Amino acid sequence: MGEFVGGTIEKIGLGVITHRRPDGLRALLQSLSEIKVPKGTECVVLIAENDEEKSLAPLISEMEEVLPFPVRYVLEQRRGIPQARNCILDIAAAEGCAYLTFVDDDSVVHQDWLVVLYNALVGRGVDLVGGPNRLQGPTDVALTWQNRLVLRDVRAANAKLMQARMMRVATPQETALEIYTNNWMVRLDAQQKLGVRFDEALRFTGGSDRKFFLDFVRGGGRSAWSSDARVFEIWPPERLTFAYLFRRIRDQQMMRLICDDSVPSASTAMAGLITGAVWALWLVLQAPLTRFRTVPTAVRRLAVAVAQFRVAHGKESALYAPEVDA
């Protein structure tokens, strides 16, 4: 580590895992090139490509000319999100990083993002801090009516969730706010002391960052929420469909039920499926009177009901399996 007037320079690893999203990765790296850096720190960009072979080398070389930080780019051939995240943990340790962040490769960050996260972590004396992930649609393509309906729905749901989280900051309930890797910073000495890593059994199910958080705080790690650390997730048109919304809600709900040991009985799940299907049908029938705004709500209700039915019959989420990459 270097020196600055007043103490030792600490290194922050800017972690990114990526899989076949060159346009998203370029946008993210461009936004990282414009961030402000906290006083007394320096940054290194850590990229793990999760694939059979490196395909992004030309892009990384191009962006190295733009980024004001050194870049470590490695290949993680073991397919799976937690495998790639653990790869970044290991690289950050090898680089001597004191702190590590994660942001998804379909997002961009505000120029104050890193300073805000760092100040929350250090200023509040915690070990793990997270912030909101605001959803946006693409600005360079025309959206269909279905795209616009789904975008309106997911943005409204996201805004409601972020507002609820904001209201719990600086209250006893703040420590229960789950921190996800879409906007995340950890103190690496705390992570190493607790021995918490991403569960590699959850390769394609999703939820490994939620489990990391639960293991971390149960082990004694301190967490906080920073509402002003702004990250923006860009949903492309192929995600803004009823089919993708259904699959995402279904599989996320399945993972939550399994992790929380809240799997319903087969009879309860069947009753819930019938009720959910009836409600969904009713909402769809109302669609012509609501400019079809009730259709995404119908999709959500049905997805939750199907999730309960599937986990009751021993099924697992496969949202991030290779054949359903999105």
Salt bridges, closest charged atoms under 4 A:
ASP23 OD1 - ARG26 NH1 3.73
ASP51 OD2 - HIS19 ND1 3.70
ASP51 OD2 - ARG20 NE 2.79
GLU62 OE1 - ARG26 NH2 3.28
GLU76 OE2 - ARG78 NE 3.03
ASP90 OD1 - ARG197 NH1 2.95
GLU95 OE1 - LYS11 NZ 3.68
GLU95 OE2 - ARG72 NH1 2.64
ASP105 OD1 - ARG21 NH1 2.76
ASP106 OD2 - ARG21 NH1 3.41
ASP106 OD2 - ARG239 NH1 3.09
ASP112 OD1 - LYS36 NZ 3.09
ASP112 OD2 - HIS110 ND1 3.82
ASP127 OD1 - ARG187 NE 3.71
ASP127 OD1 - ARG222 NH2 2.85
ASP153 OD2 - ARG300 NE 2.71
GLU174 OE2 - ARG124 NH1 2.68
GLU178 OE1 - ARG210 NE 2.93
GLU178 OE1 - ARG256 NH2 3.58
ASP199 OD2 - LYS211 NZ 3.64
GLU200 OE1 - ARG78 NH1 2.84
ASP209 OD2 - ARG85 NH2 3.95
ASP215 OD2 - LYS211 NZ 2.93
GLU233 OE2 - ARG239 NH1 3.08
ASP251 OD1 - ARG250 NE 2.66
ASP260 OD1 - ARG210 NH2 2.74
ASP325 OD2 - HIS19 NE2 2.85
ASP325 OD2 - ARG79 NH2 3.78
